[in-house]
Amino acid sequence: MKYRILNKVLVFFSWIIKKPRKLFIQKTRIVVFVILCVAKLTSSALLKNNLPVLNLNMKTAPKTFDCRKAADVFSSQMIFLLFEGLVKRYPDGSIQLAQAKSYTVSDDKFTYTFTLGDNYWSNGKPVTAYDFEQSWKDILNPNFPSTGDYLFAPIKNAKKAKEGLVPLDQLGIKALDEKNLVIELEHPTPYLLKLFTLPRFAPINVEQDRKNPNWVYQTGAQFVCNGPFILESFKQDDQIVLTSNPYYRKTKDKHPPKITFNIVENDHITLEMFKKGKVDIIGDSLTSIPLEEISALEKKWTFNSEVQPYSVFIYLNTTKQPFNNAKIRKAFSLAIDRQELMGILGKGCKRNIKTNAISLAYKAGLSATNLVAPCLKEGRCSEFFKDNDVIQANILLNEGMSELGITKDVFKSLTFLYYSRVYGADEIAQVIQQQWAKAFGIFIKLEKLDFSIAIDKLDNKDYSMCLSSWLAFYDDPMNVLEKFKYKNYTMNYTGWEHPKFIDLLNRSDYEEGDKRLLTLEKAEKVLIDDMPVIPLYHRNYVYLMNPELEFNVSLWGDRLLFPFTPEQKEVQKENKRSNKKNSYFFKFTK
């Protein structure tokens, strides 16, 4: 439609320009006007029904569109947009009903009964409790390839079913009829509703899945979903286009009528697209602002900042030498100078980052001598070990080598793996390599891998150490801690397990409030004392948004549109003023 309008404008003004009586200055003004029309009609801030059509980037294509299998951030982002579970998390952190219209909890807190609303799949057929039941049972089938089975552990017999010890019909998941779903638990689970906001707990259309198992690789009518969007098109490693789902449940929530995701791995290209108005947000959960561009950007832009439960760390393989020794694991952690890392990420702008971010422009926010980000435990920020303690690190290293009967020659064969999805990965890996060399006289080889290859190596425990990161999908310490509960959990890439850790996690299930948080903090300390992972830092969202957008956009989840805070409004105004000479940013309303 917009291009038909544009064509008519061009034809009309071409006719006028050809008139001999028109002066050169008139022609010039007309040409400028046409250029402005082109800019407006191709701007990223187009509106439809007074809502913005969003253009976003993501670093790599999702590995899957199947909510039963989604594990990476990019796949999970798609699931949040295309599917919906019983409840959902809102940008303010609240949990509200979604596909469920109500629920009840038994007095002993072991049984939840959810009643579904009148919801429909994108093919117009009803979403039923049977869809939820079968989708979840698929994940817990021993023969089904899914890495998220550990998330279902609170449900009765979930762990046993996945291990093939009990049949699926003994699971605590039962659809009473099309509207009512009963969940029986192994134990009270204070965070259950938060857990149910995760992509894994969304249903698939079971009828379509059984009839056409390849639906997940298709688009349009064949891709049946129940979320706010439908999958209009997907060009591998190029572009994903989502449009409004006409059968999505009635709600007051505002969503963009259309979202286009361009798949662009290079951060510099994404930044250039943002400057030209072709991308609406940079620095969200799917993109990063290039470190070396920050100084120049700060001269023209005011950055937005938002708390993010995102942590960067190093996985250690505890199933083989030398990291099967806790003292050696801890030695490698203590030898790291996290203040220097933060300085690298801040381009040398060092300051005390234990309580403050170096700068709003730098995504590294908090040096980590703990594992769980403070925003997941009501701001608690305990320090479980001393940063940059080289003397103690060498003591522990020597004791550990003596216990294993090895020398430093063993470390010559080790390789420190990393991948580009971790923000500033090249700089981080090189600095840590130098810090270990300086502290121990040990030179560890570096190897940069494609993300999918790195994940395969982690899955198969074919590694010694690997730089990685995670984004907590629900606001509770268990989102981080639970993956380390048992060594056979698919997401426990370390192969670590500890009976005291298990006991503390189990105890927390029967506690609430501060008492529960303190128990989980004790569990965190057990894990840190054994150090199967080396925490490096926690970071916040620091991002830039198209100044022409008149709605705030959630940086994660289903990309809800909601009002700006007064502070965010000022940032938008300031960025609009400072970039008003940039001809690419124009507001256009149909």
Backbone torsions as a table, in degrees:
resi	resn	phi	psi	omega
1	MET	NA	-48.1	-176.2
2	LYS	-64.8	-31.2	-179.2
3	TYR	-76.8	-29.4	174.0
4	ARG	-65.3	-42.4	177.2
5	ILE	-61.2	-45.2	-179.1
6	LEU	-60.2	-41.7	-179.3
7	ASN	-61.9	-43.1	178.6
8	LYS	-63.2	-40.0	178.2
9	VAL	-61.5	-45.3	-178.5
10	LEU	-64.6	-42.9	179.2
11	VAL	-61.7	-45.8	-178.2
12	PHE	-59.9	-48.5	-176.6
13	PHE	-75.8	-24.1	172.8
14	SER	-64.3	-39.2	179.2
15	TRP	-65.1	-42.2	-179.9
16	ILE	-65.0	-43.1	-176.5
17	ILE	-62.4	-30.8	-178.0
18	LYS	-72.5	-15.9	-179.5
19	LYS	-64.8	123.9	-174.9
20	PRO	-64.9	-26.8	-174.9
21	ARG	-76.7	-9.2	-178.5
22	LYS	-76.8	138.0	178.7
23	LEU	-79.0	160.2	-180.0
24	PHE	-58.8	-39.4	-177.8
25	ILE	-65.1	-35.2	177.8
26	GLN	-66.3	-41.7	178.5
27	LYS	-61.4	-42.4	-179.0
28	THR	-61.5	-44.7	179.7
29	ARG	-62.3	-38.9	-179.1
30	ILE	-66.6	-43.1	179.3
31	VAL	-60.5	-43.3	177.8
32	VAL	-60.5	-42.1	180.0
33	PHE	-62.0	-42.0	179.3
34	VAL	-63.6	-41.3	178.6
35	ILE	-61.0	-40.7	178.2
36	LEU	-64.1	-39.3	177.8
37	CYS	-62.1	-42.9	179.1
38	VAL	-60.1	-44.8	-179.9
39	ALA	-61.2	-42.5	-179.1
40	LYS	-66.6	-41.6	-175.4
41	LEU	-76.2	-15.9	177.9
42	THR	-111.9	8.5	-178.6
43	SER	-68.6	154.3	177.7
44	SER	-73.5	-14.7	-174.6
45	ALA	-98.3	29.6	177.1
46	LEU	-60.0	147.5	178.7
47	LEU	-114.4	147.4	172.9
48	LYS	-136.2	121.5	-174.2
49	ASN	53.4	39.7	178.6
50	ASN	65.8	15.2	175.6
51	LEU	-118.5	142.7	-175.4
52	PRO	-75.5	139.6	169.6
53	VAL	-85.7	121.3	-172.2
54	LEU	-94.5	139.5	169.2
55	ASN	-117.0	119.7	-177.6
56	LEU	-128.7	161.6	175.4
57	ASN	-116.3	157.0	171.0
58	MET	-140.7	147.6	-170.7
59	LYS	-71.3	-28.1	-178.5
60	THR	-152.1	160.6	-179.4
61	ALA	-70.6	147.7	175.1
62	PRO	-60.7	144.7	178.1
63	LYS	-74.6	-26.4	-179.8
64	THR	-157.2	157.2	171.3
65	PHE	-109.8	11.7	-178.7
66	ASP	-94.5	117.2	-175.8
67	CYS	-65.4	-18.2	177.8
68	ARG	-75.1	-18.6	-173.6
69	LYS	-117.7	-11.5	-173.6
70	ALA	-62.8	126.1	179.1
71	ALA	-128.6	-36.5	-177.9
72	ASP	-81.3	164.1	-177.0
73	VAL	-60.3	-40.3	-174.4
74	PHE	-71.4	-40.5	175.1
75	SER	-65.6	-43.8	-178.8
76	SER	-61.7	-37.6	177.3
77	GLN	-59.3	-42.4	179.3
78	MET	-65.2	-39.3	-179.2
79	ILE	-64.2	-41.1	178.4
80	PHE	-58.6	-31.9	-177.1
81	LEU	-86.6	-32.9	-172.7
82	LEU	-98.2	-21.5	-176.9
83	PHE	-130.2	165.2	179.8
84	GLU	-149.2	138.5	-179.6
85	GLY	-96.5	-161.8	-177.1
86	LEU	-65.9	-38.3	-179.3
87	VAL	-134.2	167.2	178.5
88	LYS	-143.0	154.2	177.3
89	ARG	-95.6	136.1	178.3
90	TYR	-100.2	162.1	-178.0
91	PRO	-55.7	-25.8	178.6
92	ASP	-82.4	2.6	178.6
93	GLY	91.9	-7.5	-179.0
94	SER	-74.3	151.1	176.0
95	ILE	-107.6	124.2	-178.3
96	GLN	-128.8	159.6	179.8
97	LEU	-64.4	146.1	178.6
98	ALA	-128.7	-96.0	177.1
99	GLN	-69.9	-24.3	173.7
100	ALA	-86.0	140.3	175.9
101	LYS	-98.5	-16.6	177.5
102	SER	-165.6	165.4	174.2
103	TYR	-154.9	157.2	175.9
104	THR	-128.6	154.2	179.8
105	VAL	-125.9	133.8	179.1
106	SER	-67.0	160.2	-178.3
107	ASP	-59.1	-34.5	-179.5
108	ASP	-85.7	-1.6	176.9
109	LYS	65.7	23.3	178.2
110	PHE	-98.2	-13.6	-175.6
111	THR	-133.1	128.8	175.4
112	TYR	-116.3	134.9	175.0
113	THR	-120.2	117.4	-178.8
114	PHE	-103.6	133.8	174.4
115	THR	-108.9	123.6	-177.9
116	LEU	-78.3	151.1	172.3
117	GLY	-83.1	-173.1	177.4
118	ASP	-84.7	85.7	-175.7
119	ASN	-112.6	154.4	-175.8
120	TYR	-134.6	149.2	171.1
121	TRP	-75.0	166.8	-178.5
122	SER	-67.6	-9.2	173.7
123	ASN	-95.7	6.1	175.7
124	GLY	90.3	-3.6	179.7
125	LYS	-88.4	151.9	-175.9
126	PRO	-66.6	142.7	168.4
127	VAL	-80.4	129.0	-175.3
128	THR	-120.2	163.9	175.7
129	ALA	-63.4	-27.5	178.3
130	TYR	-65.8	-33.9	176.5
131	ASP	-61.9	-44.6	177.7
132	PHE	-62.9	-47.6	-177.5
133	GLU	-57.4	-50.0	-175.0
134	GLN	-71.6	-35.7	178.7
135	SER	-60.9	-44.7	-179.3
136	TRP	-69.8	-37.4	178.4
137	LYS	-67.5	-31.3	175.1
138	ASP	-57.9	-47.2	-177.9
139	ILE	-60.8	-36.6	-176.2
140	LEU	-89.5	2.0	173.7
141	ASN	-71.3	127.3	-178.0
142	PRO	-55.9	-25.2	-177.0
143	ASN	-92.8	-1.1	-177.1
144	PHE	-91.9	129.9	-178.2
145	PRO	-80.4	97.0	178.6
146	SER	-143.0	140.5	179.4
147	THR	-98.7	2.7	-175.7
148	GLY	-105.2	16.0	-175.9
149	ASP	-64.1	-29.3	-178.2
150	TYR	-63.5	-23.8	179.4
151	LEU	-66.8	-22.4	-178.2
152	PHE	-88.9	2.3	-174.6
153	ALA	-52.7	-35.0	178.5
154	PRO	-64.5	-19.9	-177.6
155	ILE	-77.8	139.1	-176.3
156	LYS	-52.9	125.0	175.8
157	ASN	67.1	12.8	-178.0
158	ALA	-63.0	-48.1	-178.8
159	LYS	-64.4	-42.7	-179.6
160	LYS	-65.6	-38.8	-179.7
161	ALA	-64.8	-43.6	-179.7
162	LYS	-64.1	-31.6	178.8
163	GLU	-84.5	0.0	178.3
164	GLY	78.1	17.1	-176.9
165	LEU	-86.7	-22.6	176.6
166	VAL	-137.3	152.8	178.0
167	PRO	-71.1	158.6	-177.2
168	LEU	-63.0	-25.7	-178.8
169	ASP	-74.1	-4.6	175.3
170	GLN	-97.1	4.3	175.5
171	LEU	-68.5	150.9	177.0
172	GLY	-82.3	46.3	179.6
173	ILE	-131.9	113.8	-174.7
174	LYS	-145.6	122.3	172.8
175	ALA	-85.4	117.6	178.5
176	LEU	-73.9	-35.0	177.2
177	ASP	-161.6	-164.8	-176.2
178	GLU	-67.6	-21.0	-173.7
179	LYS	-107.2	-20.9	-170.0
180	ASN	-118.2	126.1	-178.7
181	LEU	-120.1	124.8	-179.5
182	VAL	-107.3	129.3	178.1
183	ILE	-117.0	119.6	174.6
184	GLU	-101.9	138.0	-174.3
185	LEU	-108.8	157.3	173.1
186	GLU	-72.2	-30.0	-175.6
187	HIS	-162.1	161.0	174.4
188	PRO	-55.8	141.5	-177.1
189	THR	-132.2	94.1	-174.8
190	PRO	-58.9	-25.0	-176.0
191	TYR	-101.6	16.6	-171.7
192	LEU	-58.4	-45.9	-178.4
193	LEU	-64.5	-36.5	174.9
194	LYS	-62.4	-42.1	179.0
195	LEU	-60.4	-40.8	-177.2
196	PHE	-70.4	-7.7	175.3
197	THR	-79.8	-9.7	-176.2
198	LEU	-72.2	152.7	-179.4
199	PRO	-56.0	-32.9	-177.1
200	ARG	-62.6	-21.6	-176.3
201	PHE	-95.7	7.2	171.5
202	ALA	-80.3	152.9	-179.4
203	PRO	-92.2	159.6	165.5
204	ILE	-105.0	164.4	173.7
205	ASN	-80.2	101.5	-171.8
206	VAL	-62.4	-40.4	179.8
207	GLU	-58.5	-46.0	179.7
208	GLN	-67.2	-38.8	-178.4
209	ASP	-63.9	-40.5	-179.1
210	ARG	-74.6	-31.9	-179.0
211	LYS	-80.3	-36.1	-176.6
212	ASN	-139.8	83.0	-176.6
213	PRO	-60.2	-16.8	-178.9
214	ASN	-91.7	10.7	-178.4
215	TRP	-55.2	-32.6	-174.6
216	VAL	-68.3	-17.2	178.7
217	TYR	-98.4	5.4	-176.2
218	GLN	-114.1	172.5	-179.7
219	THR	-129.7	179.6	177.6
220	GLY	66.4	-139.5	-174.0
221	ALA	-64.7	-25.9	-178.2
222	GLN	-75.4	-22.8	178.9
223	PHE	-92.8	98.6	-174.6
224	VAL	-94.7	125.8	-176.8
225	CYS	-143.1	172.4	-177.0
226	ASN	-129.8	12.2	-179.1
227	GLY	-88.7	-172.6	-177.6
228	PRO	-70.2	-12.6	-178.3
229	PHE	-129.2	161.3	171.3
230	ILE	-118.6	155.9	-178.5
231	LEU	-86.7	99.6	-178.3
232	GLU	-74.8	-44.1	179.7
233	SER	-157.3	154.4	177.2
234	PHE	-147.7	113.9	175.0
235	LYS	-107.2	114.2	-173.5
236	GLN	-51.9	129.0	178.6
237	ASP	59.7	23.0	180.0
238	ASP	-133.0	-66.7	-171.6
239	GLN	-157.7	145.5	174.2
240	ILE	-124.4	130.8	179.6
241	VAL	-120.6	124.2	177.6
242	LEU	-116.2	140.1	176.5
243	THR	-129.3	163.7	-175.9
244	SER	-56.8	137.9	176.1
245	ASN	-86.1	112.3	-177.1
246	PRO	-65.7	-17.6	-179.6
247	TYR	-98.8	4.9	-179.4
248	TYR	-64.2	146.5	-175.4
249	ARG	-56.6	153.0	177.7
250	LYS	-70.3	129.0	-177.8
251	THR	-156.0	157.9	176.0
252	LYS	-83.3	-7.6	179.8
253	ASP	-61.3	143.1	176.5
254	LYS	-106.2	127.3	176.3
255	HIS	-123.1	152.7	172.0
256	PRO	-59.9	142.9	177.6
257	PRO	-69.3	-19.4	-179.4
258	LYS	-156.5	140.2	173.9
259	ILE	-130.6	129.0	174.4
260	THR	-111.1	124.0	176.2
261	PHE	-105.4	116.8	171.5
262	ASN	-89.9	133.6	-178.9
263	ILE	-93.0	103.0	-174.6
264	VAL	-133.9	111.7	-176.9
265	GLU	-75.4	-34.3	-173.7
266	ASN	-77.1	120.1	-178.6
267	ASP	-64.3	-33.5	-178.9
268	HIS	-67.6	-37.4	177.2
269	ILE	-66.3	-42.2	177.6
270	THR	-60.4	-41.3	178.4
271	LEU	-62.8	-42.9	178.5
272	GLU	-63.8	-38.3	177.2
273	MET	-64.1	-38.7	177.7
274	PHE	-64.1	-44.8	-179.6
275	LYS	-60.5	-31.9	-179.4
276	LYS	-89.9	5.5	177.6
277	GLY	78.2	14.3	-178.8
278	LYS	-93.2	-8.1	175.7
279	VAL	-134.5	135.8	-173.6
280	ASP	-88.2	-25.8	-178.3
281	ILE	-140.4	138.2	171.4
282	ILE	-133.2	133.4	-176.4
283	GLY	102.5	13.5	177.6
284	ASP	-84.5	-159.7	-176.3
285	SER	-70.5	-12.8	-174.1
286	LEU	-114.2	-7.5	-177.1
287	THR	-136.7	165.6	178.7
288	SER	-134.6	151.2	174.8
289	ILE	-89.4	125.2	-178.7
290	PRO	-57.2	130.8	-177.1
291	LEU	-55.4	-45.3	-173.3
292	GLU	-71.8	-10.0	-179.5
293	GLU	-95.0	-7.7	-170.6
294	ILE	-63.3	-44.0	-178.0
295	SER	-58.4	-43.5	179.9
296	ALA	-69.6	-38.4	-178.9
297	LEU	-64.6	-36.6	-178.0
298	GLU	-62.4	-22.0	-179.7
299	LYS	-74.5	-22.2	-178.0
300	LYS	-115.8	-21.2	-171.4
301	TRP	-123.0	150.9	168.4
302	THR	-105.8	125.5	-175.9
303	PHE	-83.3	147.6	169.6
304	ASN	-92.8	149.7	177.1
305	SER	-134.2	142.7	-179.4
306	GLU	-149.6	138.6	179.6
307	VAL	-61.1	138.9	-177.7
308	GLN	-140.0	130.1	178.9
309	PRO	-81.5	63.9	-174.3
310	TYR	-119.7	131.9	-177.1
311	SER	-132.2	146.1	177.0
312	VAL	-114.7	138.1	-172.0
313	PHE	-159.1	179.6	176.9
314	ILE	-123.0	120.8	172.1
315	TYR	-73.7	138.8	173.1
316	LEU	-119.2	135.6	179.3
317	ASN	-84.1	105.1	-176.1
318	THR	-85.0	2.4	-176.3
319	THR	-90.3	-7.4	179.7
320	LYS	-146.3	161.2	-179.9
321	GLN	-62.6	149.2	-0.4
322	PRO	-92.4	-2.0	-173.4
323	PHE	-88.3	14.7	167.6
324	ASN	-82.5	0.7	177.8
325	ASN	-108.8	121.5	-175.7
326	ALA	-63.5	-34.0	-178.8
327	LYS	-66.7	-39.8	178.5
328	ILE	-68.5	-40.0	177.3
329	ARG	-58.6	-46.8	-177.8
330	LYS	-68.2	-35.0	178.0
331	ALA	-58.8	-44.9	-179.2
332	PHE	-66.6	-28.4	177.1
333	SER	-74.4	-46.7	-177.4
334	LEU	-65.7	-25.9	-177.8
335	ALA	-76.3	-8.7	-178.6
336	ILE	-85.4	134.1	175.3
337	ASP	-98.3	96.4	-176.9
338	ARG	-69.6	-26.1	176.5
339	GLN	-64.0	-37.7	177.3
340	GLU	-67.5	-40.0	176.9
341	LEU	-58.4	-44.5	-179.5
342	MET	-65.3	-34.4	176.6
343	GLY	-65.8	-38.0	177.4
344	ILE	-62.9	-46.3	-179.1
345	LEU	-67.8	-25.2	177.7
346	GLY	-96.1	11.0	-179.9
347	LYS	53.4	46.4	173.7
348	GLY	86.2	-3.4	-178.5
349	CYS	-85.2	72.7	-174.9
350	LYS	-78.9	143.3	167.7
351	ARG	-159.5	177.2	-177.1
352	ASN	-69.4	106.4	-175.1
353	ILE	-97.4	12.7	178.5
354	LYS	-69.4	-26.3	180.0
355	THR	-123.6	-18.1	-176.2
356	ASN	-130.4	150.9	172.0
357	ALA	-72.0	152.4	178.2
358	ILE	-59.6	-45.2	-179.8
359	SER	-163.0	151.9	176.5
360	LEU	-59.6	-24.3	-176.7
361	ALA	-79.4	-10.3	-176.0
362	TYR	-109.2	127.9	-170.2
363	LYS	-73.1	-24.8	176.1
364	ALA	-68.8	125.1	-173.3
365	GLY	-113.6	-30.2	-170.6
366	LEU	-154.8	121.9	176.0
367	SER	-62.5	138.0	-171.8
368	ALA	-109.1	109.2	166.3
369	THR	-109.9	29.3	175.5
370	ASN	-149.0	177.4	-177.0
371	LEU	-109.1	-35.9	-175.9
372	VAL	-91.4	125.6	179.8
373	ALA	-58.7	138.1	-177.9
374	PRO	-53.6	-33.1	-177.5
375	CYS	-67.2	-13.7	177.8
376	LEU	-90.8	-7.5	-179.1
377	LYS	-135.9	47.4	173.3
378	GLU	55.2	39.5	174.7
379	GLY	83.4	-1.2	178.5
380	ARG	-65.0	134.5	-178.0
381	CYS	-137.3	69.3	-178.5
382	SER	-74.0	145.2	175.6
383	GLU	-104.8	115.4	-175.4
384	PHE	-95.4	-8.6	176.2
385	PHE	-158.6	166.0	-178.9
386	LYS	-88.4	130.7	178.8
387	ASP	-75.1	144.0	173.2
388	ASN	56.6	46.5	179.5
389	ASP	-100.1	76.9	-171.8
390	VAL	-66.8	-36.4	-179.4
391	ILE	-61.9	-50.9	179.3
392	GLN	-65.2	-33.7	178.9
393	ALA	-60.2	-43.5	-179.6
394	ASN	-69.3	-35.8	176.2
395	ILE	-61.0	-48.1	-179.0
396	LEU	-65.6	-39.5	179.5
397	LEU	-61.1	-46.1	-179.2
398	ASN	-65.3	-41.0	177.8
399	GLU	-63.5	-42.7	-179.4
400	GLY	-64.9	-42.8	178.8
401	MET	-63.9	-38.2	178.5
402	SER	-63.6	-41.0	179.7
403	GLU	-64.4	-35.7	-178.8
404	LEU	-89.0	-12.8	-178.2
405	GLY	70.6	39.1	-178.0
406	ILE	-123.8	168.5	175.0
407	THR	-119.9	179.7	-179.1
408	LYS	-66.7	-14.2	177.9
409	ASP	-60.4	-28.1	-179.9
410	VAL	-59.3	-34.0	-174.0
411	PHE	-75.5	-12.8	179.2
412	LYS	-65.1	-25.0	-177.7
413	SER	-89.7	-4.7	-177.4
414	LEU	-78.9	149.2	175.7
415	THR	-128.9	131.7	177.3
416	PHE	-93.3	108.3	-178.2
417	LEU	-87.2	149.7	173.2
418	TYR	-157.3	166.1	179.8
419	TYR	-142.3	158.9	-167.7
420	SER	-72.1	-14.3	-178.7
421	ARG	-66.0	-20.6	174.4
422	VAL	-78.4	125.9	-175.7
423	TYR	-60.8	124.6	-180.0
424	GLY	70.8	27.3	-172.1
425	ALA	-58.7	-42.0	-178.8
426	ASP	-60.2	-48.6	-179.1
427	GLU	-64.6	-43.1	-178.2
428	ILE	-61.5	-49.4	-177.1
429	ALA	-61.8	-42.0	-178.3
430	GLN	-67.3	-41.0	-179.9
431	VAL	-66.2	-43.5	178.6
432	ILE	-63.7	-41.2	176.4
433	GLN	-56.0	-45.2	179.8
434	GLN	-67.2	-37.2	179.6
435	GLN	-65.8	-41.2	177.6
436	TRP	-65.9	-39.8	178.9
437	ALA	-62.8	-41.7	-179.2
438	LYS	-69.1	-40.9	-176.0
439	ALA	-74.9	-40.6	-171.0
440	PHE	-114.8	-13.3	-171.4
441	GLY	71.3	24.9	-179.1
442	ILE	-114.2	126.2	179.1
443	PHE	-103.0	113.6	-179.6
444	ILE	-96.5	128.4	178.7
445	LYS	-68.2	149.3	176.8
446	LEU	-110.3	145.4	174.4
447	GLU	-145.1	122.1	178.7
448	LYS	-93.6	127.9	-176.3
449	LEU	-119.2	156.7	166.8
450	ASP	-64.7	146.7	-174.5
451	PHE	-55.8	-46.0	-176.5
452	SER	-63.9	-36.3	178.2
453	ILE	-68.7	-41.1	178.8
454	ALA	-61.1	-42.9	179.9
455	ILE	-64.3	-39.9	177.6
456	ASP	-61.1	-41.9	178.9
457	LYS	-65.6	-40.2	177.1
458	LEU	-64.5	-44.0	179.3
459	ASP	-57.1	-42.5	-175.7
460	ASN	-91.0	2.9	-176.6
461	LYS	52.8	39.5	177.5
462	ASP	-98.1	60.3	-176.8
463	TYR	-164.3	169.0	173.5
464	SER	-111.8	-47.0	177.6
465	MET	-147.7	144.3	-176.4
466	CYS	-147.6	125.5	174.0
467	LEU	-70.2	131.9	-176.7
468	SER	-151.7	-175.6	-179.9
469	SER	-157.5	162.8	172.3
470	TRP	-146.8	151.8	174.7
471	LEU	-114.8	117.1	179.6
472	ALA	-66.9	130.3	-176.1
473	PHE	-90.9	-14.8	172.8
474	TYR	-141.3	153.1	-167.2
475	ASP	-84.7	74.7	178.4
476	ASP	-160.2	142.9	179.0
477	PRO	-56.0	-27.3	-179.3
478	MET	-62.3	-25.4	179.2
479	ASN	-60.8	-28.3	177.2
480	VAL	-93.1	-46.3	-170.3
481	LEU	-74.3	-35.3	-170.6
482	GLU	-63.0	-28.4	-177.7
483	LYS	-67.4	-16.0	179.5
484	PHE	-100.6	8.6	-174.1
485	LYS	-65.1	-45.2	-179.8
486	TYR	-127.7	142.0	-175.7
487	LYS	-67.1	-20.9	-179.2
488	ASN	-91.2	3.8	174.7
489	TYR	-65.3	138.3	-173.6
490	THR	-62.5	-30.5	-178.7
491	MET	-92.1	0.5	176.8
492	ASN	-89.1	82.3	-175.0
493	TYR	-70.7	-10.3	-176.6
494	THR	-85.0	-22.6	-175.2
495	GLY	71.9	18.0	-176.8
496	TRP	-92.7	148.0	175.5
497	GLU	-155.0	146.4	-178.6
498	HIS	-146.9	127.5	-176.2
499	PRO	-62.0	-37.1	179.5
500	LYS	-66.8	-38.5	177.4
501	PHE	-61.4	-44.8	179.4
502	ILE	-61.7	-44.7	-179.1
503	ASP	-61.7	-42.6	-179.0
504	LEU	-67.1	-40.1	176.6
505	LEU	-63.7	-41.2	178.4
506	ASN	-63.7	-41.4	-180.0
507	ARG	-62.6	-38.1	-177.3
508	SER	-62.3	-23.3	180.0
509	ASP	-63.9	-23.4	-177.6
510	TYR	-103.0	11.2	-178.1
511	GLU	-121.6	164.1	179.1
512	GLU	-140.1	165.1	173.3
513	GLY	61.1	-144.5	-176.4
514	ASP	-61.9	-35.5	-179.4
515	LYS	-60.9	-43.2	179.0
516	ARG	-65.7	-43.9	-180.0
517	LEU	-61.4	-37.9	178.3
518	LEU	-66.4	-39.3	177.2
519	THR	-64.1	-42.4	179.2
520	LEU	-67.2	-31.8	177.2
521	GLU	-69.1	-35.1	174.3
522	LYS	-63.8	-40.0	177.5
523	ALA	-63.9	-41.4	178.1
524	GLU	-59.7	-40.5	179.8
525	LYS	-65.1	-38.8	177.0
526	VAL	-59.0	-45.1	-179.5
527	LEU	-63.9	-46.7	-178.7
528	ILE	-64.8	-38.2	178.4
529	ASP	-61.3	-30.4	179.5
530	ASP	-92.8	-21.0	171.4
531	MET	53.4	54.6	172.0
532	PRO	-72.0	-18.6	172.4
533	VAL	-130.0	146.7	178.6
534	ILE	-105.2	108.2	178.7
535	PRO	-72.1	141.7	179.8
536	LEU	-114.1	-59.7	177.9
537	TYR	-161.5	159.6	171.5
538	HIS	-106.7	148.0	-178.5
539	ARG	-134.6	159.7	177.6
540	ASN	-106.4	164.0	167.9
541	TYR	-68.7	129.4	167.2
542	VAL	-130.3	116.6	-166.3
543	TYR	-144.3	164.6	174.2
544	LEU	-119.7	142.3	-178.0
545	MET	-126.3	142.4	176.4
546	ASN	-48.9	119.0	-176.6
547	PRO	-66.6	-10.1	178.4
548	GLU	-85.5	-11.9	178.6
549	LEU	-68.6	133.6	-179.3
550	GLU	-104.3	2.0	174.3
551	PHE	-123.7	145.2	168.5
552	ASN	-74.1	150.7	-178.3
553	VAL	-125.3	128.0	177.2
554	SER	-62.6	140.6	-174.0
555	LEU	-85.2	-0.1	-175.8
556	TRP	-156.4	170.9	177.8
557	GLY	74.6	-140.8	-174.0
558	ASP	-91.1	18.6	172.2
559	ARG	55.6	49.4	176.8
560	LEU	-61.1	148.6	171.9
561	LEU	-100.6	132.1	-179.4
562	PHE	-151.8	165.7	-175.0
563	PRO	-65.4	150.7	172.5
564	PHE	-72.3	149.0	168.8
565	THR	-73.3	162.5	177.2
566	PRO	-53.9	-39.6	-180.0
567	GLU	-65.9	-41.1	-179.9
568	GLN	-68.2	-34.4	176.0
569	LYS	-60.7	-41.4	179.4
570	GLU	-64.8	-39.0	178.0
571	VAL	-63.1	-44.3	178.8
572	GLN	-60.3	-44.8	179.4
573	LYS	-62.7	-43.2	-178.8
574	GLU	-64.2	-43.5	179.4
575	ASN	-68.7	-32.7	178.0
576	LYS	-67.8	-41.8	178.6
577	ARG	-66.1	-46.3	-175.0
578	SER	-71.2	-19.2	-178.9
579	ASN	-115.0	18.4	-176.0
580	LYS	-65.6	-20.7	178.0
581	LYS	-80.1	-9.3	177.8
582	ASN	-78.5	108.9	-172.4
583	SER	-69.0	-7.0	-177.2
584	TYR	-83.2	-22.4	-177.1
585	PHE	-93.5	104.0	177.8
586	PHE	-136.3	144.5	176.3
587	LYS	-95.0	132.4	178.3
588	PHE	-134.9	127.3	178.9
589	THR	-118.9	128.5	177.4
590	LYS	-68.7	NA	NA
